[in-house]
Amino acid sequence: MRIDVDVAVVGGGAAGMAAAKAAAQAGAKTLLLERERRLGGVLDQCIHPGFGLHRYREELTGPEFAHRLIHELEHSGAEVLTEATVLAISEGPELRVASPHGLFRVRARAVVWATGARERPFGPLLIPGPRPAGIFTAGLAQKLVNIYGVLPGKRALILGSGDIGLIMARRLFLEGMEVVGVVEIKPFPGGLLRNVVQCLEDFGIPLFLRHTVIQVHGQKRLSGVTLAEVDERGRPRVGTEKFVEVDTLVLSVGLIPEVRLLSPLLPREQTHRGVVVNGYLQAQVPWLFLAGNALVVFDLVDTVANTGEEAGRNAALFARGELPPARSVPVRQGANVATLVPQQIVPGQPTTVYLRVPRPFARARIRVSGGYEKRAVGLRPAEMVELSLPGEATLGLSELTVEVIPE
């Protein structure tokens, strides 16, 4: 069986639903493919508030935010197929899809890749010791507690201070587990400041900066970990080792854009492990657009949905042959810029640039080649900076350099 559409959207989370809605509203015959039984992605297990403040001007939980997007999608005219897993993508473009009803192909004029991100697992951390039960990624621990109502253990340590790790420290504490602390290898927390306050400080959960786990212990079940302080290069300091008795280790050590199926088509950008895109969120394969955490890992789901809408609109224009020619010029990372997306822009077109800094800055100027400059306060690595550039700011440039200058 083959299904022919104008725009195929892969992934039914916030970015995918927003992309499918926008593409359908732009007049494209749109199909959204989601591998789970229901739409929403990770939002369903994020039962804490804090979503929607920018997009809907009110505070929502993750399921409430998903419900809003599902309602918008249902009124857009886009078709949705759940329990549909994309197995491969090839030129055409063509998607090979598996579902309970069998295998089928989807031919499209444009594809929006909105598959989100995956958690970095325990293996790549290269921590010595056995591999006992009791080691979970933060997202898995969240799913166990919030979806299945199962506690992962009795006494937990969180490794990494990303937002989901901070949120799970509070969640496990509220559900009756003893949380001995959150350990962060860097000299500053990896999550949003509001989560440090609301999830740790408000509940007396300690945060150990410049510390890491250097060994795990236990046979069938985790019995404890060895902590150590680290130097400025992240190396353990001899003599600072300390054994901590825990039966649960929760990992919050970063997310990686889920773009593995795109590897045969495109090289990855090394800084954030994603795909190179231009100002239209269009990949070097011109029929492919990326959105949300598959593009780069964002801190706010509101921004994820916004990139979905932009990618969906541009995909619909491309499917009709109406997307303006993309004579792209490179975007360069200047001083104090750790992450920068897109990696190319179309000169003269309004462009939104997303960037992260490598360390906190109380005050700084964000300077863009061509003379555009913006002052910023309280820059932190956990928070994505959104820089909206008018078309005249990039007109005539052969390349665009973005740098952050501390004040």
Backbone hydrogen bonds in HBPLUS format (Angstrom, degrees):
<---DONOR---> <-ACCEPTOR-->    atom                        ^
c    i                          cat <-CA-CA->   ^        H-A-AA   ^      H-
h    n   atom  resd res      DA  || num        DHA   H-A  angle D-A-AA Bond
n    s   type  num  typ     dist DA aas  dist angle  dist       angle   num
A0105-ARG N   A0001-MET O   2.96 MM 104  6.34 162.9  1.99 151.7 156.8     1
A0003-ILE N   A0105-ARG O   2.85 MM 102  6.27 156.3  1.91 150.5 157.3     2
A0107-ARG N   A0003-ILE O   2.77 MM 104  6.11 159.1  1.81 159.4 166.7     3
A0005-VAL N   A0107-ARG O   2.89 MM 102  6.30 159.5  1.93 162.8 169.8     4
A0006-ASP N   A0029-LYS O   2.89 MM  23  5.02 143.8  2.02 134.1 145.6     5
A0109-ARG N   A0006-ASP O   2.96 MM 103  4.96 141.5  2.11 114.5 126.6     6
A0110-ALA N   A0006-ASP O   2.96 MM 104  6.33 133.7  2.18 152.7 166.2     7
A0007-VAL N   A0029-LYS O   3.05 MM  22  6.30 164.6  2.07 150.6 153.7     8
A0031-LEU N   A0007-VAL O   2.98 MM  24  6.46 154.6  2.05 158.8 166.9     9
A0008-ALA N   A0110-ALA O   3.01 MM 102  6.49 158.1  2.06 153.3 158.3    10
A0112-VAL N   A0008-ALA O   2.85 MM 104  6.30 158.4  1.90 153.7 160.3    11
A0009-VAL N   A0031-LEU O   2.81 MM  22  6.15 165.2  1.83 160.6 163.6    12
A0033-LEU N   A0009-VAL O   2.84 MM  24  6.14 166.8  1.86 172.2 175.6    13
A0010-VAL N   A0112-VAL O   2.92 MM 102  6.28 166.6  1.94 173.7 177.0    14
A0114-ALA N   A0010-VAL O   2.84 MM 104  5.55 150.0  1.93 152.4 161.2    15
A0011-GLY N   A0033-LEU O   2.86 MM  22  5.91 171.9  1.87 170.5 172.0    16
A0040-GLY N   A0012-GLY O   2.89 MM  28  5.93 171.8  1.89 150.3 150.7    17
A0017-MET N   A0013-GLY O   2.93 MM   4  6.03 170.3  1.93 160.0 162.7    18
A0018-ALA N   A0014-ALA O   3.09 MM   4  6.14 162.1  2.12 145.8 151.1    19
A0019-ALA N   A0015-ALA O   2.87 MM   4  6.00 151.7  1.95 145.5 154.1    20
A0020-ALA N   A0016-GLY O   2.90 MM   4  6.07 166.6  1.92 153.5 156.4    21
A0021-LYS N   A0017-MET O   3.01 MM   4  6.11 161.1  2.05 145.9 151.4    22
A0022-ALA N   A0018-ALA O   3.02 MM   4  6.14 165.0  2.04 145.6 149.7    23
A0023-ALA N   A0019-ALA O   2.91 MM   4  6.07 162.6  1.94 153.5 158.4    24
A0024-ALA N   A0020-ALA O   3.01 MM   4  6.08 164.7  2.03 148.3 152.6    25
A0025-GLN N   A0021-LYS O   2.94 MM   4  6.10 160.3  1.98 150.7 156.7    26
A0026-ALA N   A0022-ALA O   3.00 MM   4  6.14 130.7  2.25 136.5 148.9    27
A0026-ALA N   A0023-ALA O   3.16 MM   3  5.07 131.5  2.41  91.7 104.9    28
A0028-ALA N   A0023-ALA O   3.11 MM   5  5.63 159.1  2.15 154.0 148.3    29
A0027-GLY N   A0024-ALA O   2.96 MM   3  5.22 158.6  2.01 110.2 114.6    30
A0079-GLU N   A0030-THR O   3.00 MM  49  6.15 172.5  2.00 153.6 151.9    31
A0032-LEU N   A0079-GLU O   2.83 MM  47  6.19 158.1  1.88 152.3 159.3    32
A0081-LEU N   A0032-LEU O   2.85 MM  49  6.12 163.5  1.87 174.2 178.5    33
A0034-GLU N   A0081-LEU O   2.98 MM  47  6.29 160.5  2.02 162.2 162.9    34
A0083-GLU N   A0034-GLU O   2.85 MM  49  6.02 100.5  2.49 137.8 156.9    35
A0084-ALA N   A0034-GLU O   2.90 MM  50  5.46 174.5  1.90 132.1 132.1    36
A0083-GLU N   A0036-GLU O   2.84 MM  47  4.92 154.1  1.91 136.1 134.4    37
A0043-LEU N   A0040-GLY O   3.17 MM   3  5.50 146.7  2.28 136.7 132.4    38
A0045-GLN N   A0042-VAL O   3.18 MM   3  5.82 144.7  2.31 115.6 123.4    39
A0046-CYS N   A0043-LEU O   3.06 MM   3  5.09 154.8  2.12 105.1 113.1    40
A0062-GLY N   A0046-CYS O   2.83 MM  16  4.87 137.3  2.01 169.7 174.3    41
A0051-PHE N   A0060-LEU O   2.93 MM   9  4.89 160.6  1.97 157.2 150.9    42
A0060-LEU N   A0051-PHE O   2.72 MM   9  4.89 155.1  1.78 147.1 151.9    43
A0056-TYR N   A0052-GLY O   2.87 MM   4  5.13 150.4  1.95 130.8 140.8    44
A0065-PHE N   A0061-THR O   2.93 MM   4  6.20 155.7  1.99 154.0 160.8    45
A0066-ALA N   A0062-GLY O   2.95 MM   4  6.23 161.1  1.99 155.2 160.5    46
A0067-HIS N   A0063-PRO O   2.89 MM   4  6.08 153.3  1.97 142.7 150.1    47
A0068-ARG N   A0064-GLU O   3.10 MM   4  6.39 152.4  2.18 145.7 151.7    48
A0069-LEU N   A0065-PHE O   3.20 MM   4  6.57 160.6  2.24 149.6 153.9    49
A0070-ILE N   A0066-ALA O   2.83 MM   4  6.10 157.8  1.88 155.3 162.3    50
A0071-HIS N   A0067-HIS O   2.98 MM   4  6.13 157.9  2.03 147.6 153.0    51
A0072-GLU N   A0068-ARG O   3.05 MM   4  6.38 155.2  2.12 146.3 153.0    52
A0073-LEU N   A0069-LEU O   2.83 MM   4  6.05 157.6  1.88 150.4 157.0    53
A0074-GLU N   A0070-ILE O   2.91 MM   4  6.10 157.8  1.96 151.4 156.5    54
A0075-HIS N   A0072-GLU O   3.28 MM   3  5.44 136.9  2.47  98.7 109.7    55
A0076-SER N   A0073-LEU O   3.03 MM   3  5.14 165.0  2.06 112.4 114.9    56
A0085-THR N   A0098-ALA O   2.81 MM  13  5.20 158.0  1.86 162.0 159.7    57
A0098-ALA N   A0085-THR O   2.84 MM  13  5.20 162.1  1.87 147.3 151.8    58
A0087-LEU N   A0096-ARG O   2.73 MM   9  5.52 162.4  1.76 157.2 163.2    59
A0096-ARG N   A0088-ALA O   2.97 MM   8  5.27 166.1  1.99 145.6 148.6    60
A0090-SER N   A0094-GLU O   2.94 MM   4  5.36 156.1  1.99 153.5 161.0    61
A0094-GLU N   A0090-SER O   2.99 MM   4  5.36 156.6  2.05 138.8 142.0    62
A0108-ALA N   A0093-PRO O   3.26 MM  15  5.79 165.8  2.28 149.4 152.3    63
A0095-LEU N   A0106-VAL O   2.88 MM  11  5.03 159.0  1.92 142.7 149.8    64
A0106-VAL N   A0095-LEU O   2.89 MM  11  5.03 153.0  1.96 143.3 150.5    65
A0097-VAL N   A0104-PHE O   2.87 MM   7  5.40 172.6  1.88 173.7 172.2    66
A0104-PHE N   A0097-VAL O   2.94 MM   7  5.40 157.0  2.00 152.9 158.3    67
A0099-SER N   A0102-GLY O   3.04 MM   3  5.27 140.8  2.20 129.7 141.7    68
A0102-GLY N   A0099-SER O   2.92 MM   3  5.27 167.8  1.93 118.0 121.2    69
A0111-VAL N   A0287-TRP O   2.87 MM 176  6.23 161.3  1.91 167.4 170.1    70
A0289-PHE N   A0111-VAL O   2.85 MM 178  6.16 156.1  1.90 161.7 169.0    71
A0113-TRP N   A0289-PHE O   2.71 MM 176  6.10 167.1  1.73 164.4 164.7    72
A0291-ALA N   A0113-TRP O   3.19 MM 178  6.35 150.4  2.28 157.9 152.2    73
A0258-GLU N   A0116-GLY O   2.89 MM 142  5.81 170.6  1.90 144.7 144.1    74
A0118-ARG N   A0256-ILE O   2.84 MM 138  5.34 159.7  1.88 151.1 150.0    75
A0256-ILE N   A0118-ARG O   2.81 MM 138  5.34 157.4  1.86 153.7 161.6    76
A0120-ARG N   A0254-GLY O   3.01 MM 134  5.69 160.4  2.05 155.4 150.4    77
A0125-LEU N   A0122-PHE O   3.03 MM   3  5.59 151.5  2.12 118.1 127.0    78
A0126-LEU N   A0123-GLY O   3.09 MM   3  5.86 164.5  2.11 126.5 130.4    79
A0216-VAL N   A0128-PRO O   3.09 MM  88  6.58 154.5  2.16 152.2 159.3    80
A0133-ALA N   A0220-LYS O   3.02 MM  87  6.06 167.6  2.03 132.1 132.6    81
A0222-LEU N   A0133-ALA O   2.82 MM  89  5.92 150.9  1.90 164.4 166.9    82
A0249-LEU N   A0134-GLY O   2.87 MM 115  6.26 160.2  1.91 157.6 161.9    83
A0136-PHE N   A0249-LEU O   2.90 MM 113  6.27 163.0  1.93 163.4 169.1    84
A0251-LEU N   A0136-PHE O   2.75 MM 115  6.13 159.9  1.79 154.7 161.8    85
A0141-ALA N   A0137-THR O   3.01 MM   4  6.32 164.9  2.03 156.5 160.8    86
A0138-ALA N   A0251-LEU O   2.81 MM 113  5.41 141.7  1.95 160.8 148.1    87
A0142-GLN N   A0138-ALA O   2.89 MM   4  6.08 152.8  1.96 144.5 152.4    88
A0143-LYS N   A0139-GLY O   2.98 MM   4  6.20 151.8  2.06 141.8 149.0    89
A0144-LEU N   A0140-LEU O   2.92 MM   4  6.19 160.8  1.96 155.1 159.9    90
A0145-VAL N   A0141-ALA O   3.09 MM   4  6.30 161.6  2.13 149.2 153.3    91
A0146-ASN N   A0142-GLN O   2.83 MM   4  5.81 167.3  1.85 155.0 158.1    92
A0147-ILE N   A0143-LYS O   2.95 MM   4  5.19 151.0  2.03 130.5 138.7    93
A0148-TYR N   A0143-LYS O   3.30 MM   5  6.76 151.8  2.39 153.9 161.6    94
A0150-VAL N   A0144-LEU O   2.83 MM   6  5.27 179.0  1.83 136.4 136.6    95
A0178-GLU N   A0154-LYS O   2.94 MM  24  6.24 169.9  1.95 158.3 155.5    96
A0247-ASP N   A0155-ARG O   3.03 MM  92  5.66 151.3  2.12 144.4 152.5    97
A0248-THR N   A0155-ARG O   3.17 MM  93  6.09 131.1  2.42 160.2 154.7    98
A0156-ALA N   A0178-GLU O   2.77 MM  22  6.21 159.0  1.81 163.6 170.8    99
A0180-VAL N   A0156-ALA O   2.91 MM  24  6.19 152.5  1.98 168.7 177.4   100
A0157-LEU N   A0248-THR O   3.02 MM  91  6.44 145.7  2.14 150.0 159.2   101
A0250-VAL N   A0157-LEU O   2.94 MM  93  6.27 168.1  1.95 160.4 164.4   102
A0158-ILE N   A0181-GLY O   3.08 MM  23  6.38 174.0  2.08 158.5 160.4   103
A0183-VAL N   A0158-ILE O   2.84 MM  25  6.17 164.1  1.87 165.1 169.3   104
A0159-LEU N   A0250-VAL O   2.77 MM  91  6.03 167.0  1.79 165.0 169.4   105
A0252-SER N   A0159-LEU O   2.74 MM  93  5.87 166.4  1.75 167.1 162.2   106
A0160-GLY N   A0183-VAL O   2.68 MM  23  5.62 163.4  1.70 165.3 171.0   107
A0191-GLY N   A0161-SER O   2.76 MM  30  5.80  99.5  2.41 152.9 145.2   108
A0165-GLY N   A0162-GLY O   3.01 MM   3  5.28 121.7  2.36 104.3 119.4   109
A0166-LEU N   A0162-GLY O   3.00 MM   4  6.33 156.8  2.05 158.2 165.4   110
A0167-ILE N   A0163-ASP O   2.91 MM   4  6.13 163.9  1.94 154.2 158.8   111
A0168-MET N   A0164-ILE O   2.91 MM   4  6.00 150.4  2.00 138.3 146.4   112
A0169-ALA N   A0165-GLY O   2.95 MM   4  6.16 140.5  2.11 140.6 151.0   113
A0170-ARG N   A0166-LEU O   3.32 MM   4  6.70 158.7  2.37 147.9 151.3   114
A0171-ARG N   A0167-ILE O   2.95 MM   4  6.20 158.3  2.00 144.2 151.3   115
A0172-LEU N   A0168-MET O   2.87 MM   4  5.85 171.9  1.87 148.9 150.8   116
A0173-PHE N   A0169-ALA O   3.16 MM   4  6.22 155.2  2.23 139.5 146.6   117
A0174-LEU N   A0170-ARG O   2.91 MM   4  6.14 161.0  1.94 154.0 158.6   118
A0175-GLU N   A0171-ARG O   3.03 MM   4  6.24 138.6  2.21 142.5 153.8   119
A0177-MET N   A0172-LEU O   2.91 MM   5  5.36 152.3  1.99 160.0 151.7   120
A0176-GLY N   A0173-PHE O   3.10 MM   3  5.32 162.3  2.13 107.6 112.3   121
A0182-VAL N   A0206-PRO O   2.94 MM  24  6.36 151.3  2.02 152.3 161.6   122
A0208-PHE N   A0182-VAL O   2.78 MM  26  6.09 168.7  1.79 168.7 172.6   123
A0184-GLU N   A0208-PHE O   2.90 MM  24  6.04 170.1  1.91 155.2 152.7   124
A0210-ARG N   A0184-GLU O   2.79 MM  26  5.93 105.1  2.36 143.1 162.8   125
A0211-HIS N   A0184-GLU O   3.02 MM  27  5.61 165.4  2.04 131.1 132.8   126
A0210-ARG N   A0186-LYS O   3.10 MM  24  5.12 154.8  2.17 131.0 129.3   127
A0195-ASN N   A0192-LEU O   3.03 MM   3  5.37 129.4  2.30 104.1 117.0   128
A0196-VAL N   A0192-LEU O   3.17 MM   4  6.61 147.1  2.29 147.3 156.9   129
A0197-VAL N   A0193-LEU O   3.08 MM   4  6.41 159.2  2.13 153.8 158.2   130
A0198-GLN N   A0194-ARG O   2.88 MM   4  5.98 172.8  1.88 149.8 151.9   131
A0199-CYS N   A0195-ASN O   2.86 MM   4  5.30 150.3  1.94 133.0 140.9   132
A0200-LEU N   A0196-VAL O   3.16 MM   4  5.40 145.6  2.28 122.1 131.0   133
A0201-GLU N   A0196-VAL O   3.13 MM   5  6.55 165.6  2.15 156.5 159.5   134
A0202-ASP N   A0197-VAL O   2.93 MM   5  6.09 147.4  2.04 165.9 172.6   135
A0203-PHE N   A0200-LEU O   3.00 MM   3  5.41 145.5  2.12 109.6 120.1   136
A0205-ILE N   A0200-LEU O   3.00 MM   5  4.72 158.7  2.05 136.4 134.8   137
A0204-GLY N   A0201-GLU O   3.31 MM   3  5.09 167.2  2.33 101.0 104.7   138
A0230-VAL N   A0210-ARG O   2.89 MM  20  5.37 146.8  2.00 138.9 137.9   139
A0212-THR N   A0228-ALA O   3.05 MM  16  5.78 146.9  2.16 154.0 164.2   140
A0228-ALA N   A0212-THR O   3.06 MM  16  5.78 143.3  2.20 156.9 167.2   141
A0214-ILE N   A0226-THR O   2.86 MM  12  5.74 164.3  1.88 163.2 168.6   142
A0226-THR N   A0215-GLN O   2.88 MM  11  5.15 160.9  1.92 146.2 149.1   143
A0217-HIS N   A0224-GLY O   2.88 MM   7  5.24 146.7  1.99 168.1 157.5   144
A0223-SER N   A0217-HIS O   2.93 MM   6  5.58 168.5  1.94 127.2 130.9   145
A0225-VAL N   A0244-VAL O   2.95 MM  19  5.43 153.7  2.02 149.4 156.1   146
A0244-VAL N   A0225-VAL O   2.79 MM  19  5.43 164.7  1.81 168.0 173.1   147
A0227-LEU N   A0242-LYS O   2.75 MM  15  5.14 167.4  1.77 154.9 152.4   148
A0242-LYS N   A0227-LEU O   2.80 MM  15  5.14 142.8  1.94 145.7 150.7   149
A0237-ARG N   A0229-GLU O   2.77 MM   8  5.60 157.3  1.82 147.8 148.0   150
A0231-ASP N   A0235-ARG O   2.86 MM   4  5.44 148.9  1.96 142.3 149.2   151
A0234-GLY N   A0231-ASP O   2.95 MM   3  5.22 165.2  1.97 116.6 119.4   152
A0240-THR N   A0237-ARG O   3.25 MM   3  5.89 155.2  2.32 139.9 138.6   153
A0259-VAL N   A0257-PRO O   3.08 MM   2  5.83 120.9  2.44 109.9  93.9   154
A0262-LEU N   A0259-VAL O   2.96 MM   3  5.41 150.5  2.04 112.7 122.1   155
A0263-SER N   A0260-ARG O   3.16 MM   3  5.48 165.5  2.18 112.0 116.5   156
A0265-LEU N   A0262-LEU O   2.88 MM   3  5.43 143.8  2.01 118.4 129.4   157
A0266-LEU N   A0262-LEU O   2.98 MM   4  6.04 154.1  2.05 157.8 165.6   158
A0269-GLU N   A0274-GLY O   2.65 MM   5  5.34 159.7  1.69 142.0 149.2   159
A0273-ARG N   A0269-GLU O   3.00 MM   4  5.43 119.5  2.38 144.2 159.5   160
A0343-GLN N   A0277-VAL O   3.15 MM  66  5.89 134.6  2.36 146.9 157.4   161
A0278-ASN N   A0282-GLN O   2.96 MM   4  5.44 143.7  2.09 134.7 144.1   162
A0281-LEU N   A0278-ASN O   2.87 MM   3  5.28 160.5  1.90 123.0 126.2   163
A0290-LEU N   A0281-LEU O   3.00 MM   9  5.77 152.5  2.08 154.1 162.9   164
A0283-ALA N   A0288-LEU O   2.82 MM   5  5.55 170.7  1.83 156.4 159.7   165
A0288-LEU N   A0285-VAL O   3.01 MM   3  5.78 166.6  2.03 135.6 137.8   166
A0295-LEU N   A0292-GLY O   2.96 MM   3  5.54 151.9  2.04 114.4 122.8   167
A0296-VAL N   A0292-GLY O   3.31 MM   4  6.68 159.1  2.36 148.8 152.0   168
A0304-VAL N   A0300-LEU O   3.28 MM   4  6.65 153.3  2.35 140.3 147.9   169
A0305-ALA N   A0301-VAL O   2.95 MM   4  6.23 159.4  1.99 152.2 155.3   170
A0306-ASN N   A0302-ASP O   3.07 MM   4  6.34 151.3  2.16 140.7 149.0   171
A0307-THR N   A0303-THR O   2.95 MM   4  6.25 158.5  1.99 155.6 159.5   172
A0308-GLY N   A0304-VAL O   3.09 MM   4  6.35 146.1  2.20 141.5 151.4   173
A0309-GLU N   A0305-ALA O   3.00 MM   4  6.35 156.1  2.06 151.4 156.4   174
A0310-GLU N   A0306-ASN O   3.06 MM   4  6.35 161.6  2.10 148.9 153.7   175
A0311-ALA N   A0307-THR O   2.90 MM   4  6.05 165.6  1.92 149.4 153.3   176
A0312-GLY N   A0308-GLY O   2.85 MM   4  5.99 159.2  1.89 150.5 156.8   177
A0313-ARG N   A0309-GLU O   2.95 MM   4  6.15 163.7  1.98 152.1 155.7   178
A0314-ASN N   A0310-GLU O   3.04 MM   4  6.22 167.2  2.06 150.8 154.6   179
A0315-ALA N   A0311-ALA O   2.86 MM   4  5.98 150.9  1.94 145.8 154.2   180
A0316-ALA N   A0312-GLY O   3.03 MM   4  6.24 154.3  2.10 145.8 152.1   181
A0317-LEU N   A0313-ARG O   3.03 MM   4  6.35 155.2  2.09 148.1 154.9   182
A0318-PHE N   A0314-ASN O   2.90 MM   4  6.14 158.1  1.94 147.0 153.1   183
A0319-ALA N   A0315-ALA O   2.89 MM   4  6.11 156.7  1.94 147.5 153.9   184
A0320-ARG N   A0316-ALA O   3.23 MM   4  6.47 139.3  2.40 139.8 149.2   185
A0320-ARG N   A0317-LEU O   3.18 MM   3  5.26 130.4  2.43  96.8 109.4   186
A0322-GLU N   A0317-LEU O   2.74 MM   5  4.88 162.3  1.77 153.1 147.4   187
A0321-GLY N   A0318-PHE O   2.93 MM   3  4.85 154.5  1.99 102.8 111.1   188
A0328-SER N   A0326-ALA O   3.03 MM   2  5.45 115.9  2.45 109.0  92.0   189
A0329-VAL N   A0345-ILE O   2.86 MM  16  5.57 150.6  1.95 153.3 162.7   190
A0345-ILE N   A0329-VAL O   2.98 MM  16  5.57 154.9  2.04 153.5 160.8   191
A0400-LEU N   A0330-PRO O   2.90 MM  70  6.31 163.2  1.93 158.4 163.8   192
A0331-VAL N   A0343-GLN O   2.83 MM  12  4.94 151.1  1.91 136.9 129.4   193
A0332-ARG N   A0400-LEU O   2.62 MM  68  6.01 161.5  1.65 157.7 164.5   194
A0402-VAL N   A0332-ARG O   3.10 MM  70  6.38 163.6  2.12 166.6 165.4   195
A0334-GLY N   A0402-VAL O   2.64 MM  68  5.22 145.1  1.75 162.5 154.1   196
A0404-VAL N   A0335-ALA O   2.87 MM  69  5.91 171.6  1.88 160.7 163.0   197
A0338-ALA N   A0356-ARG O   2.76 MM  18  5.46 156.6  1.81 148.6 154.3   198
A0339-THR N   A0356-ARG O   3.40 MM  17  4.97 157.5  2.45 125.3 126.3   199
A0356-ARG N   A0339-THR O   3.03 MM  17  4.97 144.6  2.15 130.8 134.1   200
A0341-VAL N   A0354-TYR O   2.89 MM  13  5.19 158.5  1.94 153.3 158.7   201
A0354-TYR N   A0341-VAL O   2.68 MM  13  5.19 177.4  1.68 171.7 172.3   202
A0349-GLN N   A0346-VAL O   3.07 MM   3  5.76 159.0  2.12 146.4 148.1   203
A0351-THR N   A0389-LEU O   2.96 MM  38  5.18 158.5  2.01 149.1 155.7   204
A0389-LEU N   A0351-THR O   2.70 MM  38  5.18 170.6  1.70 172.5 169.6   205
A0353-VAL N   A0387-LEU O   2.78 MM  34  5.03 169.1  1.79 149.8 150.4   206
A0387-LEU N   A0353-VAL O   2.79 MM  34  5.03 166.8  1.81 159.2 162.5   207
A0355-LEU N   A0385-VAL O   2.97 MM  30  5.19 155.4  2.03 142.5 150.4   208
A0385-VAL N   A0355-LEU O   2.78 MM  30  5.19 175.0  1.78 166.5 164.8   209
A0361-PHE N   A0379-LEU O   2.89 MM  18  5.06 157.8  1.94 141.3 145.7   210
A0379-LEU N   A0361-PHE O   2.84 MM  18  5.06 130.0  2.10 161.5 161.7   211
A0378-GLY N   A0362-ALA O   2.74 MM  16  4.53 170.7  1.75 127.3 129.8   212
A0407-GLU N   A0363-ARG O   3.01 MM  44  5.48 158.2  2.06 136.2 131.6   213
A0364-ALA N   A0376-ALA O   3.00 MM  12  5.36 156.6  2.06 155.6 154.5   214
A0376-ALA N   A0364-ALA O   2.81 MM  12  5.36 162.1  1.85 162.5 160.0   215
A0365-ARG N   A0405-ILE O   2.86 MM  40  5.11 154.8  1.93 137.6 145.2   216
A0405-ILE N   A0365-ARG O   2.81 MM  40  5.11 170.1  1.82 152.5 155.7   217
A0366-ILE N   A0374-LYS O   2.66 MM   8  5.12 172.1  1.67 165.2 164.1   218
A0374-LYS N   A0366-ILE O   2.90 MM   8  5.12 149.2  2.00 139.2 149.2   219
A0367-ARG N   A0403-GLU O   2.86 MM  36  5.39 157.3  1.91 159.2 164.8   220
A0403-GLU N   A0367-ARG O   2.98 MM  36  5.39 160.3  2.02 153.7 160.0   221
A0368-VAL N   A0372-TYR O   2.80 MM   4  5.15 169.8  1.81 166.1 162.6   222
A0371-GLY N   A0368-VAL O   3.21 MM   3  6.20 132.2  2.45 144.3 150.7   223
A0369-SER N   A0401-THR O   2.97 MM  32  5.30 152.9  2.05 147.4 155.5   224
A0383-GLU N   A0380-ARG O   3.06 MM   3  5.56 152.6  2.14 116.1 123.8   225
A0393-ALA N   A0390-PRO O   3.01 MM   3  5.52 146.7  2.13 113.1 122.6   226
A0394-THR N   A0391-GLY O   3.21 MM   3  5.71 156.0  2.27 112.6 119.0   227
A0397-LEU N   A0394-THR O   3.27 MM   3  5.68 168.2  2.28 131.6 130.8   228
